[in-house]
Amino acid sequence: MAELDLLRFIAALAVVGFHFLVAYASVWGDRPAELFPTLAPLAGLGILGVELFFIISGFVILMTVWGRGLGAFARSRLVRLYPAYWLSLAAIAALYGLTGAKALDPKLSPGEYLLNATMFQRLFKVTDASGVYWSLWAELRFYLLMAILVIIGVTYGRVLAFAGIWLVSALAVRLLDDVVPTVIREIVMPDYAPYFIAGMALYLIHKHGSSWLPWLYVAGGYGLAIPSALGRVMRRVEAAGFKNMPVTDTGVIITITLIFVLSALVALGVLRLKPSRTLTALGGTTYPLYLFHSIVAVALIPVLTGSMPPWAVVTITTLAAILGSYLVYSFAERPIQRLLKPRRSPQTPSAPAVQVEKASVP
């Protein structure tokens, strides 16, 4: 599904735009929104690129687990998630350990870096080595919930039951927020569950055709996503001030609506692209770009600022981040993944290649 590759890359670029043009004040040594006043209102909405990632994850992970056992699912996620993550973690440790870089420094001890290598650092209240790692903790919890579904057995009816229970639980946690234990909130993820659930429902529609119940889940996910997105963005606006995060409620609602509409068009087959090497490369570059763009920004922006105008700095930095991420994907991530993937026995006939698994993470 080449259209998913393109959507994922667009989502990653949206996050990059948000960070480079709005969020990274410590990297620029100035408020980016003041440097890019025309672009900042649109770039600020790039914070919601992660929400698009979550819908795509719901879609793709359900596609991944269909007909698979728990071992195969766990192995596929480990091979997909960790190689680029470990490379980015090593790059962060080298950046702050070997240079004088200060912006976005997590100030971690060696032990805390090692704990970050597990990707479970938030479980132990340890700071993320990179600010973008927060979404991976949400992805991991989603994978653990999906592992339960895999153990039960993935069928159309069971997916509907699973998604329905999760959606109702997310609504209940939101309504009873003050009395819900933290551990329940961490498992249910009321702020992010609507996206994963909507993505799962859209995959059912894609695989089995339209039916009222999956569409009801999509509508329910959309209804819960709007206040969740508004809350997440407005907390950022309150922390930074509207001048530095010039995003309105209307802009958030339009963006979330567009995300759901595009995802629905993909599920229905209306938005269909012909597979190509370019789209495959863009899809493969997405995850490294998400992980490495902040590292590139810290390394380049302070050096370039002052010797050229801000628009030139951000253009060069963005292109360097994309190129560097493609190189990581081509010459590091893919070889490591091939090394870690189990080799098929020569005596075992190959199964028909019905579909190629796509990455579910940024």
Contacts in CASP RR format, 6 or more apart in sequence:
PFRMAT RR
TARGET T0000
AUTHOR 0000-0000-0000
METHOD contacts of the structure
MODEL  1
MAELDLLRFIAALAVVGFHFLVAYASVWGDRPAELFPTLAPLAGLGILGV
ELFFIISGFVILMTVWGRGLGAFARSRLVRLYPAYWLSLAAIAALYGLTG
AKALDPKLSPGEYLLNATMFQRLFKVTDASGVYWSLWAELRFYLLMAILV
IIGVTYGRVLAFAGIWLVSALAVRLLDDVVPTVIREIVMPDYAPYFIAGM
ALYLIHKHGSSWLPWLYVAGGYGLAIPSALGRVMRRVEAAGFKNMPVTDT
GVIITITLIFVLSALVALGVLRLKPSRTLTALGGTTYPLYLFHSIVAVAL
IPVLTGSMPPWAVVTITTLAAILGSYLVYSFAERPIQRLLKPRRSPQTPS
APAVQVEKASVP
1 266 0 8 1.000
1 358 0 8 1.000
2 273 0 8 1.000
2 274 0 8 1.000
2 275 0 8 1.000
2 276 0 8 1.000
2 279 0 8 1.000
2 280 0 8 1.000
3 266 0 8 1.000
3 271 0 8 1.000
3 272 0 8 1.000
3 273 0 8 1.000
4 56 0 8 1.000
4 59 0 8 1.000
4 60 0 8 1.000
4 266 0 8 1.000
4 358 0 8 1.000
5 279 0 8 1.000
5 280 0 8 1.000
5 282 0 8 1.000
5 283 0 8 1.000
5 284 0 8 1.000
5 286 0 8 1.000
5 358 0 8 1.000
6 273 0 8 1.000
6 279 0 8 1.000
6 282 0 8 1.000
6 283 0 8 1.000
7 52 0 8 1.000
7 56 0 8 1.000
7 262 0 8 1.000
7 263 0 8 1.000
7 266 0 8 1.000
8 52 0 8 1.000
8 53 0 8 1.000
8 56 0 8 1.000
8 282 0 8 1.000
8 283 0 8 1.000
8 286 0 8 1.000
8 359 0 8 1.000
8 362 0 8 1.000
9 282 0 8 1.000
9 283 0 8 1.000
9 285 0 8 1.000
9 286 0 8 1.000
9 289 0 8 1.000
10 52 0 8 1.000
11 49 0 8 1.000
11 50 0 8 1.000
11 52 0 8 1.000
11 53 0 8 1.000
11 56 0 8 1.000
11 286 0 8 1.000
11 362 0 8 1.000
12 49 0 8 1.000
12 286 0 8 1.000
12 289 0 8 1.000
12 290 0 8 1.000
12 293 0 8 1.000
12 362 0 8 1.000
13 289 0 8 1.000
14 45 0 8 1.000
14 46 0 8 1.000
14 48 0 8 1.000
14 49 0 8 1.000
14 52 0 8 1.000
15 46 0 8 1.000
15 47 0 8 1.000
15 49 0 8 1.000
15 50 0 8 1.000
15 132 0 8 1.000
15 290 0 8 1.000
15 293 0 8 1.000
15 362 0 8 1.000
16 289 0 8 1.000
16 293 0 8 1.000
16 318 0 8 1.000
16 321 0 8 1.000
17 43 0 8 1.000
17 44 0 8 1.000
17 46 0 8 1.000
17 318 0 8 1.000
18 43 0 8 1.000
18 44 0 8 1.000
18 45 0 8 1.000
18 46 0 8 1.000
18 47 0 8 1.000
18 49 0 8 1.000
19 293 0 8 1.000
19 294 0 8 1.000
19 297 0 8 1.000
20 32 0 8 1.000
20 43 0 8 1.000
20 293 0 8 1.000
20 297 0 8 1.000
20 301 0 8 1.000
20 314 0 8 1.000
20 317 0 8 1.000
20 318 0 8 1.000
21 32 0 8 1.000
21 33 0 8 1.000
21 35 0 8 1.000
21 36 0 8 1.000
21 39 0 8 1.000
21 40 0 8 1.000
21 43 0 8 1.000
21 44 0 8 1.000
21 314 0 8 1.000
22 32 0 8 1.000
22 33 0 8 1.000
22 36 0 8 1.000
22 40 0 8 1.000
22 43 0 8 1.000
22 44 0 8 1.000
22 47 0 8 1.000
22 244 0 8 1.000
22 245 0 8 1.000
23 32 0 8 1.000
23 47 0 8 1.000
24 32 0 8 1.000
24 103 0 8 1.000
24 104 0 8 1.000
24 294 0 8 1.000
24 297 0 8 1.000
24 301 0 8 1.000
25 31 0 8 1.000
25 32 0 8 1.000
25 244 0 8 1.000
26 102 0 8 1.000
26 103 0 8 1.000
26 104 0 8 1.000
27 103 0 8 1.000
27 104 0 8 1.000
27 297 0 8 1.000
27 298 0 8 1.000
27 301 0 8 1.000
27 302 0 8 1.000
28 35 0 8 1.000
28 301 0 8 1.000
28 302 0 8 1.000
28 305 0 8 1.000
28 310 0 8 1.000
29 103 0 8 1.000
29 302 0 8 1.000
29 305 0 8 1.000
31 243 0 8 1.000
31 244 0 8 1.000
32 40 0 8 1.000
33 40 0 8 1.000
33 243 0 8 1.000
33 244 0 8 1.000
33 245 0 8 1.000
33 246 0 8 1.000
34 243 0 8 1.000
34 244 0 8 1.000
35 310 0 8 1.000
36 43 0 8 1.000
36 310 0 8 1.000
36 311 0 8 1.000
36 314 0 8 1.000
40 246 0 8 1.000
41 246 0 8 1.000
41 247 0 8 1.000
41 248 0 8 1.000
44 245 0 8 1.000
44 246 0 8 1.000
44 247 0 8 1.000
45 247 0 8 1.000
45 251 0 8 1.000
45 252 0 8 1.000
45 255 0 8 1.000
46 255 0 8 1.000
47 232 0 8 1.000
47 233 0 8 1.000
47 236 0 8 1.000
47 247 0 8 1.000
48 229 0 8 1.000
48 233 0 8 1.000
48 252 0 8 1.000
48 255 0 8 1.000
48 256 0 8 1.000
48 259 0 8 1.000
49 259 0 8 1.000
50 135 0 8 1.000
50 362 0 8 1.000
51 195 0 8 1.000
51 225 0 8 1.000
51 229 0 8 1.000
51 256 0 8 1.000
51 259 0 8 1.000
52 259 0 8 1.000
52 262 0 8 1.000
52 263 0 8 1.000
53 135 0 8 1.000
53 361 0 8 1.000
53 362 0 8 1.000
54 135 0 8 1.000
54 138 0 8 1.000
54 142 0 8 1.000
54 192 0 8 1.000
54 195 0 8 1.000
54 196 0 8 1.000
55 195 0 8 1.000
55 196 0 8 1.000
55 198 0 8 1.000
55 199 0 8 1.000
55 202 0 8 1.000
55 259 0 8 1.000
55 260 0 8 1.000
55 263 0 8 1.000
56 199 0 8 1.000
56 263 0 8 1.000
56 360 0 8 1.000
57 139 0 8 1.000
57 142 0 8 1.000
57 195 0 8 1.000
57 196 0 8 1.000
57 199 0 8 1.000
57 360 0 8 1.000
57 361 0 8 1.000
58 142 0 8 1.000
58 195 0 8 1.000
58 196 0 8 1.000
58 197 0 8 1.000
58 198 0 8 1.000
58 199 0 8 1.000
58 200 0 8 1.000
58 203 0 8 1.000
58 360 0 8 1.000
59 199 0 8 1.000
59 200 0 8 1.000
59 202 0 8 1.000
59 203 0 8 1.000
59 206 0 8 1.000
59 263 0 8 1.000
59 266 0 8 1.000
59 267 0 8 1.000
60 203 0 8 1.000
60 357 0 8 1.000
60 358 0 8 1.000
60 359 0 8 1.000
60 360 0 8 1.000
61 142 0 8 1.000
61 143 0 8 1.000
61 146 0 8 1.000
61 200 0 8 1.000
61 360 0 8 1.000
62 146 0 8 1.000
62 154 0 8 1.000
62 159 0 8 1.000
62 199 0 8 1.000
62 200 0 8 1.000
62 203 0 8 1.000
62 204 0 8 1.000
63 203 0 8 1.000
63 207 0 8 1.000
63 355 0 8 1.000
63 357 0 8 1.000
63 358 0 8 1.000
64 73 0 8 1.000
64 76 0 8 1.000
64 357 0 8 1.000
64 360 0 8 1.000
65 73 0 8 1.000
65 146 0 8 1.000
65 149 0 8 1.000
65 150 0 8 1.000
65 154 0 8 1.000
66 154 0 8 1.000
66 207 0 8 1.000
67 154 0 8 1.000
68 76 0 8 1.000
68 150 0 8 1.000
68 154 0 8 1.000
69 150 0 8 1.000
70 147 0 8 1.000
70 150 0 8 1.000
70 151 0 8 1.000
73 146 0 8 1.000
73 147 0 8 1.000
73 150 0 8 1.000
74 147 0 8 1.000
75 341 0 8 1.000
75 342 0 8 1.000
76 357 0 8 1.000
77 143 0 8 1.000
78 340 0 8 1.000
79 337 0 8 1.000
79 340 0 8 1.000
79 341 0 8 1.000
80 337 0 8 1.000
80 359 0 8 1.000
80 360 0 8 1.000
80 361 0 8 1.000
81 119 0 8 1.000
81 136 0 8 1.000
81 139 0 8 1.000
81 361 0 8 1.000
82 119 0 8 1.000
83 332 0 8 1.000
83 333 0 8 1.000
83 336 0 8 1.000
83 337 0 8 1.000
83 340 0 8 1.000
84 287 0 8 1.000
84 288 0 8 1.000
84 291 0 8 1.000
84 328 0 8 1.000
84 329 0 8 1.000
84 332 0 8 1.000
84 333 0 8 1.000
85 119 0 8 1.000
85 136 0 8 1.000
85 291 0 8 1.000
86 117 0 8 1.000
87 288 0 8 1.000
87 291 0 8 1.000
87 328 0 8 1.000
87 332 0 8 1.000
87 333 0 8 1.000
88 130 0 8 1.000
88 288 0 8 1.000
88 291 0 8 1.000
88 292 0 8 1.000
88 295 0 8 1.000
89 113 0 8 1.000
89 116 0 8 1.000
89 117 0 8 1.000
89 129 0 8 1.000
89 130 0 8 1.000
91 292 0 8 1.000
91 295 0 8 1.000
92 106 0 8 1.000
92 129 0 8 1.000
92 130 0 8 1.000
92 295 0 8 1.000
93 113 0 8 1.000
93 129 0 8 1.000
95 101 0 8 1.000
95 295 0 8 1.000
95 298 0 8 1.000
95 299 0 8 1.000
96 105 0 8 1.000
96 106 0 8 1.000
99 299 0 8 1.000
101 298 0 8 1.000
101 299 0 8 1.000
101 302 0 8 1.000
103 298 0 8 1.000
103 302 0 8 1.000
104 130 0 8 1.000
104 131 0 8 1.000
104 294 0 8 1.000
104 298 0 8 1.000
106 127 0 8 1.000
106 128 0 8 1.000
106 129 0 8 1.000
106 130 0 8 1.000
106 131 0 8 1.000
107 127 0 8 1.000
108 116 0 8 1.000
108 126 0 8 1.000
108 127 0 8 1.000
108 129 0 8 1.000
112 121 0 8 1.000
112 126 0 8 1.000
112 127 0 8 1.000
112 129 0 8 1.000
113 129 0 8 1.000
115 121 0 8 1.000
115 124 0 8 1.000
115 126 0 8 1.000
116 126 0 8 1.000
116 128 0 8 1.000
116 129 0 8 1.000
116 133 0 8 1.000
119 133 0 8 1.000
119 136 0 8 1.000
119 137 0 8 1.000
119 140 0 8 1.000
120 137 0 8 1.000
120 140 0 8 1.000
121 127 0 8 1.000
121 128 0 8 1.000
121 129 0 8 1.000
121 133 0 8 1.000
122 128 0 8 1.000
122 134 0 8 1.000
122 137 0 8 1.000
128 134 0 8 1.000
130 291 0 8 1.000
130 294 0 8 1.000
130 295 0 8 1.000
131 294 0 8 1.000
132 290 0 8 1.000
132 291 0 8 1.000
132 294 0 8 1.000
132 362 0 8 1.000
135 362 0 8 1.000
136 361 0 8 1.000
138 189 0 8 1.000
138 192 0 8 1.000
139 360 0 8 1.000
139 361 0 8 1.000
141 186 0 8 1.000
141 187 0 8 1.000
141 189 0 8 1.000
142 189 0 8 1.000
142 192 0 8 1.000
142 196 0 8 1.000
145 166 0 8 1.000
145 187 0 8 1.000
148 162 0 8 1.000
149 158 0 8 1.000
149 159 0 8 1.000
149 162 0 8 1.000
152 158 0 8 1.000
152 162 0 8 1.000
156 204 0 8 1.000
156 208 0 8 1.000
159 200 0 8 1.000
159 204 0 8 1.000
160 204 0 8 1.000
160 213 0 8 1.000
160 214 0 8 1.000
160 217 0 8 1.000
163 197 0 8 1.000
163 200 0 8 1.000
163 201 0 8 1.000
163 217 0 8 1.000
164 197 0 8 1.000
164 217 0 8 1.000
166 188 0 8 1.000
166 193 0 8 1.000
166 196 0 8 1.000
166 197 0 8 1.000
167 193 0 8 1.000
167 194 0 8 1.000
167 197 0 8 1.000
167 217 0 8 1.000
167 220 0 8 1.000
167 221 0 8 1.000
167 224 0 8 1.000
169 188 0 8 1.000
169 193 0 8 1.000
170 188 0 8 1.000
170 189 0 8 1.000
170 190 0 8 1.000
170 193 0 8 1.000
170 194 0 8 1.000
170 197 0 8 1.000
170 224 0 8 1.000
171 190 0 8 1.000
171 224 0 8 1.000
172 180 0 8 1.000
173 180 0 8 1.000
173 184 0 8 1.000
173 185 0 8 1.000
173 188 0 8 1.000
173 190 0 8 1.000
174 190 0 8 1.000
174 224 0 8 1.000
174 227 0 8 1.000
177 185 0 8 1.000
177 190 0 8 1.000
189 196 0 8 1.000
190 224 0 8 1.000
190 228 0 8 1.000
191 228 0 8 1.000
191 232 0 8 1.000
192 228 0 8 1.000
193 224 0 8 1.000
194 220 0 8 1.000
194 221 0 8 1.000
194 222 0 8 1.000
194 223 0 8 1.000
194 224 0 8 1.000
194 225 0 8 1.000
194 228 0 8 1.000
195 221 0 8 1.000
195 225 0 8 1.000
197 217 0 8 1.000
197 221 0 8 1.000
198 217 0 8 1.000
198 218 0 8 1.000
198 220 0 8 1.000
198 221 0 8 1.000
198 222 0 8 1.000
198 225 0 8 1.000
198 260 0 8 1.000
198 263 0 8 1.000
199 218 0 8 1.000
199 263 0 8 1.000
199 267 0 8 1.000
200 217 0 8 1.000
201 214 0 8 1.000
201 215 0 8 1.000
201 217 0 8 1.000
201 218 0 8 1.000
202 214 0 8 1.000
202 218 0 8 1.000
202 263 0 8 1.000
202 264 0 8 1.000
202 266 0 8 1.000
202 267 0 8 1.000
203 267 0 8 1.000
204 211 0 8 1.000
204 214 0 8 1.000
205 211 0 8 1.000
205 214 0 8 1.000
205 215 0 8 1.000
205 218 0 8 1.000
205 267 0 8 1.000
205 268 0 8 1.000
206 266 0 8 1.000
206 267 0 8 1.000
206 268 0 8 1.000
206 269 0 8 1.000
210 268 0 8 1.000
218 260 0 8 1.000
218 264 0 8 1.000
222 256 0 8 1.000
222 257 0 8 1.000
222 260 0 8 1.000
225 256 0 8 1.000
225 260 0 8 1.000
226 252 0 8 1.000
226 253 0 8 1.000
226 256 0 8 1.000
229 252 0 8 1.000
229 253 0 8 1.000
229 255 0 8 1.000
229 256 0 8 1.000
230 249 0 8 1.000
230 252 0 8 1.000
230 253 0 8 1.000
233 245 0 8 1.000
233 247 0 8 1.000
233 252 0 8 1.000
234 249 0 8 1.000
236 245 0 8 1.000
236 247 0 8 1.000
237 245 0 8 1.000
237 247 0 8 1.000
239 245 0 8 1.000
262 271 0 8 1.000
265 271 0 8 1.000
266 272 0 8 1.000
273 279 0 8 1.000
281 326 0 8 1.000
281 329 0 8 1.000
283 358 0 8 1.000
283 359 0 8 1.000
284 329 0 8 1.000
284 359 0 8 1.000
285 322 0 8 1.000
285 325 0 8 1.000
285 326 0 8 1.000
285 329 0 8 1.000
286 359 0 8 1.000
286 362 0 8 1.000
287 329 0 8 1.000
287 333 0 8 1.000
287 359 0 8 1.000
287 361 0 8 1.000
287 362 0 8 1.000
288 324 0 8 1.000
288 325 0 8 1.000
288 326 0 8 1.000
288 328 0 8 1.000
288 329 0 8 1.000
288 333 0 8 1.000
289 321 0 8 1.000
289 322 0 8 1.000
289 325 0 8 1.000
289 362 0 8 1.000
290 361 0 8 1.000
290 362 0 8 1.000
291 325 0 8 1.000
291 362 0 8 1.000
292 321 0 8 1.000
292 324 0 8 1.000
292 325 0 8 1.000
292 328 0 8 1.000
293 318 0 8 1.000
293 321 0 8 1.000
293 325 0 8 1.000
296 317 0 8 1.000
296 320 0 8 1.000
296 321 0 8 1.000
296 324 0 8 1.000
297 317 0 8 1.000
297 321 0 8 1.000
300 313 0 8 1.000
300 316 0 8 1.000
300 317 0 8 1.000
300 320 0 8 1.000
301 313 0 8 1.000
301 314 0 8 1.000
301 317 0 8 1.000
304 312 0 8 1.000
304 313 0 8 1.000
304 316 0 8 1.000
304 317 0 8 1.000
305 313 0 8 1.000
308 316 0 8 1.000
344 350 0 8 1.000
END
